[in-house]
């Protein structure tokens, strides 16, 4: 199980509203790009891991989503595993593809995530998140999560009269807890959002490519305090894919070996029954510590990060949990520019989920697409100079007072 695994090809569709494309179309587009990038024929694939969360809810296609999507583009006769792990589905698919290759079960494997969330039925779209927590304890779970925000006054008129995901209420509660415990300000959350929207201007695959100042973020329509609209990830369609292999598999490919990226660590961790204030037991803190240990590095060695900013509050929480700044400092490092491109530790150069988009079954591989592009020095105007080691954090669902699952992936040149 010590064999080195490489990412040799990546592909990603634009994220956004794509009403004219099906899951099959999006899958074909992303996988075709990844195969071309790797110099790999579809027939060389020995296993595929397909991530999707919402197709059953939106279209009634359950159970064999991957087999159907991949067969439509001629990929058949190999093991196809369907992965559903909330918003961490795509990174879970990559994790399993990496482990499959490390175990010697294949030399070349595919990880792909695809999602279509837009619908003319808006209520149906928003309800895709309703099963991403314990439905048997929904009232108690909601109460426990929202209680984290107690003690911070909510200004009148700071909640949207229009429907939005209940997850934003929960992120807002986490944000108010951060404000109460560490003195974080709404302006600092807005600084995260302004930074990410600024990064996305230079990402041609982003759903939104408009820059916002901190003042514009603060003045935008409210969602639920302290969140305004630009601080929240949108509904998205899209797909992303990666080809992974060992040395034997790479020898059979025609892609440039100099562009292969090493997988230094891949960790999946689930949450635990911890107290809200016990941040040392946060699942991302534990998972990132394991990933750093496996990779033989520390947070100070990281050149660039992609983190799960389903809201700006999420980025603040995760950069602290990952050790990229001190506990409580996630807001002010963004305000000071430390997490911007050109800063001490650039975070979400892609624009993040807030701006690049969040097709939940594809999101984690979208992060990997960005980090591989950065490590290859192919990111153009959003390039992080000298990027050599990168980390992705992708979380999913809610259970207790944190995400139900998180995936940490470290890759390097």
N, C-alpha and C positions, 0 to 999 in steps of 0.2 A: 504493500500500500504506500510505498515511498516514491513511486514513479512520478516524475514531473509531468504536469498537465499544462497544456498551452491553449490559449484562445487564438485561433488562427484566422477566423473570419467573423465579421459582424455585419448586421444589416438592420435597418430601422426605417419604417415608413414615417412620413410626417404624422404628428399627433394632432388631433382636432376633430372637427365634425366632418365625417365622411359617409354621408347617407347613401351615396351611390356605390359603396363597396361593401362586400360581404366579409365574413370571417375568412372564408376561403381566399378571397382576393387579397386581404391584408397579410395573411399567412404566406401566400405565394410570393408576394412582393418582398417581404422581409427575408424569407429563407433564400430566395433567389439571389438577393444581394449578398447574404452571408456566404453562400456557396461560391459565388464569383470572387468575393474578397479572399477566400481561402484557397482558391484554385482547386476546388473540390467538385467532383461530379456527384449528383444526387445518389447514384448507385453505390458510392463509396461509404455512405452513412451506414452504420451498424446498429444504431439505436436512436430513438427520438423521444424527447421529453416535452410535452405540450402543455402550456399553462393557459388557463382561462377560468374566469370566475362567473361571468354573467350570462353566457349564451343560453344556459338552461332557463334562467329567469326570463330573459328577453325573448327567446325564440322557441323554447321548449326542446332544444337540442341538448340532451344529457348523455352521460355514460361513455360515449365513444367520440367525443368532439375531435380529439387529435387524429384518430384514425381517418375520420371523414375529411378534415381539412387537409391533411397531408396526402391522402390518396388522390385528392383532386389535382395535385401537382405531380403525381407519379411516384411519390414516396410510399412504398408498400413492401410487405413481406419481412419487415424488421420489427423488433420490439418497439411499440409505441406506448408510452406511459402518460396518462392524463394527470395533471397536477392542479389541485385547487387548494390554495393556502392563503386565502384572502388577498390583500394587496401585496403580499410577499410571494405570490405564486410564481412569477417569472424567475426570481432569484432562487426559489426552491427548485425549480426545474434545472437551472444552471448547476446548483449544488449537487443534484442527483446525477446529472450528466458527468460532472467532474468525478464523483465517487465511482461511477460506473467504469470510467476509463482507468482510474487509479486501481480499481480492483482487478483489472485485466479482462473485463467482460467485453470490451470493445477497444479498438484503437482510435476510432473517430465517432463522435456522437453529436447530435443536434439538440440544442435547447431553444425553444421558441415560445413566445407569449403573444397572444392576440386577443383583442377585446373590441366589441362594439357596444357602446353604452348609450349613444344618442337614439332617441325614439320620438315620434310625434306625440306619444303618450308620456308626458313629462312626469306624471305621478309614478309610472312604471319605472322610469329611469331612476328617480330618487329612491325608490324602494329597494334597489339592488343591495343597499347596505344593511337592510333590516335583519339579515341573518348572520351578520359578522360579529355577533356576541352571543351570550348565553340566552337563548329565547325563552328558556324555562325560568330564568331569574331576571327577566327584563326590567321590571320595576325596581327591584333591589339594586341591580347593577347600575341602572341609570342614576339612581339616587346617590350611590357611593361615588360614582364618577363626578357628578355635578357638585357634590359636597366639597370637592377639592378647591372649588373657587370661592367658598364662603369667606367673608371678612373683607372683601373688596367691593366697594360700592359700584354698582352698574349705572352709568349716567342715563337719564331718560332719553328716549329716542335713539338708543344705540343698538336696537335689534331690528332686523328686517321684517317687514310685514309680508314679504313673499316667502314661499316655501324654500327650504334649504335642507341639506343633509344634517341629521341629528349629530353626526360626528363633529360638526363644527361647534355645536354647543359643548361637546366634551373637550375639544381642543381649547375652547375659550375658558372652560373651567380650569384646565391645566395651566393656561396662561395666567389666569388670575391668581392661582396658587404661586406661580413663579413671581408675580408682582408682589404678593404678600410676603413671601419668604426672602426674596433677594433684592427687592426694590426695583425690579425691571419695569420699564415704562412702555406705554403703548407706542411711543415714538421709536423705541428700540426694535419692537416687533415690525414696525413700518420700515425701519432701515433694512431688515432682512428682506422684506418684500421688494423694496426699491432696488436693492442689490441684485436680486434674482431676475427681476424684470429687465434690468439693465443688461445683464449677461445674455438674456434670451434674444436681444436684438441681433446678435451675431450668430444665432443658431437657426439655420434655414429649415430645420425640422420642428421648431417650436410651434405650439398652438397659438401663442401670443408673442409678438415681437415689438411691443411698444414699451419704451422706457417711461418710468414714473419716478418723480421725486418723492422724498419722504412726505412732503406736505401734500402732494397729490394722493398718496396712499392714505394718509390720515383723513383727507377730505372726501374720499370715495364713499359710495353707499355703504352703510353698516350692514354687517351680517349678524354678529352677536358679540358684544364687547369682550375683549378689545379688538376683535377681528373686523376688518372692512373687506370689501369684495376682492381687491388685488392680493390680499394676504391668504386667500383660499385657493386650493387647486380646483380646476374646472372639471366638468364631465368631458370625457375624451374617447375617441376611437383611435386605434393604432396597433401596430405590431412591431416586435423586435426579436432578433435571433442571434445566436452565437454558435459557431462550430468549435468544438474542443477536441483535442487529440493528445496522444503521447508521441514520443519521438518516432516510433515505428509508423504511426499514422501520418506524421508530418512528412516523412520520407516519401510517401505516396502522393503528396499534393504538389501542385505546381505554383502555389502562392509563394511569395518571398518569405523565407525563414527569418529575415531581419525584422519583419513586421509582426512576428509572433510575440504574444504577451504571456508571461508566466502567471499561472494561478498560484499565489503564495499561500493563501488560506481561504477556506470556505466553511463557514460555521452557521448552523441554524440553531436557534435557542427559543424556547417557549417561556412565557411569563410564569410568575409565582405569586402566591398569596402573601404579598408584602404590605407593610403599612405605607401610606402615601409619602410620608417623610423619609422613608428608608431608601434614599436614592442610590446608596451603595449596592443595593440588590436589584436595581433596575436591569431588565433583561438585556438591554443594549450595552450597559456597562459590563455585564458578565460576558456577553457574546463577543464584544470587541476585545476584551482582555484575552479571551481564548484565541481569537484570530491573531492578535499581535504576537502571542506566545508561539503559535504554530508557524507564523511567518518569520519569527526571529527578529522582529523589529519593535519599535515603540511608537507612540503617537507623534513624537517629534520627527520621525523619519518620513512621515506622510507628506507628499507633495500636493495632493489635490483630493477632494472628497466629493462624493455625491450622496446626499442624505435625504431621507423621506420627509420632505416638507409638504405634507398634505395641507398644512397651514404653516405660516411663518413661525408660529409657536413651536411646531414640531421640530423645525431646524434648530431653534435655540436649545430645546431639551436634548436633542441628539448630539450636537457637537460637544456638549458638556459630558454626556454619558460616554462618548467615544474618547474622552480625554484630549480633545483638540483644543480645549480651553479649561479654565478652572470652573468648578461648580458655581453657578450663579452668574457667570460672565458671558453667557452665550449672547445676550442682547447687546452688551456694550462692545464686544469684539466686532459685531456687525456694524454698529454705529461708528466705530473708529476705522472701518475699512479693512480690518485684518482678514476678513473672509471674502473679500472681493478679489477678482483677478488682479494680480500685482501685489496683493497683500501677503501677510505671513502664511496663511493657510487657506487658499481659495476653496470655497464650498459652493457646490452647484453651479459650475461654470456653464452648464447646459441651459440654465434658467430654472432648473428645479421643477418640481411638480406644479408649483404655483403658476409657472409661465410656460414651460415646455409642454405640460399636460400630464394627465394621470389616467390612462386607460388601464385599469388596475391589474389585469392579468398580464400586461406587457411592461409595466413600469420598471420592475427590477432589471430586466434586460435592456431597457432604455438607458438606465444608469450605466450598465456595463458598456454599451455602445459608446457613451460619452467618454468613459475612462480609458477605454482602448484607444479611442481617437486622440485623447490627450497624450497618452504614453507614446503613441506613434508620432507625436508632434505634427498632427494633421488637422488641428482644430481652428486654424486660421486666426481671425481677429479675437477669438476667445481663448487662444492657446495660453496655457500656464507654462511659463518659461522653465525649462529644465525638469519637467515632470518625470519622475522615475518610479515612484511608488504611489499607488492610489487605493482608496478604500471606498466601498459602497455600503450603505446601511439602508435596508428596505424592510419596513415593518408592515404588519397586517392584523386586522381585527382588533377587538378589545376584550379583555378579560381581567376582572379585578380593577386595578388602577393604572393599567398600562396596556400596551399592545399584547395580543395573544401570542404573536410569533414575530421574530426578527431574524433576518439573514445578514451576515457580515461577510463581505468578500474583499480580499486584498489581492491586487494584481500588480505586477512589476515588469519593467523592461528587462 
